Amino acid sequence: MVKQKQIDMEQDNPNIPIDIEYDYDKSLNLKAKEKLLIEPFERATQSVINGDENPLDVFSIINDHVKAVIDLKDKIKDLAIEEAEKYGKNFTHRQWNVQLKQGATRWDFNDVPEVSEAGDNYKNLKEIYKRKGILAEANAITIHDVSGKKCFETEDGELKPLPKKIYSSDQIVITKNKQ
């Protein structure tokens, strides 16, 4: 039997419930189980689009649920890998293509002084170029070399290229207050 639980956003705004159905019947097919999990979020999203709910309220709730789902997924990851290993590295399971990949190998150079020094020099050089880029931006004075690249002039008159400023999309970060 399907049970239904109602989760209220916060005590100061109990009007925005997201109905989560859980304890679903094992006899339901996979598509029906999937639908039981996603529909409440679709309804909440639509209520925001319709102007019925505050976007921050619904975004925050969905954000909390995404974190909870990731935690739950992590709890069963090793069991899923163990099950998948029974079928090989690449296979199809129901409507999903499954691929097992070995974890990456990385090298730790912290105990190699030459590499640490080179890394420090690299960081310092990047910082110098970044400051030159900020200075050029603030002064709105740009020098171009013969190829048209933006440059700055060193103390000895050499032209060095300025770094390109790259913008990423705006983000919103929601964290729950500790109560």
Beta strands, then each sheet from edge to edge (+ up, - down):
strand 1: 3-7
strand 2: 18-22
strand 3: 90-93
strand 4: 96-99
strand 5: 143-144
strand 6: 150-153
strand 7: 159-161
sheet 1: 1+ 2-
sheet 2: 3+ 4-
sheet 3: 5+ 6- 7+
end
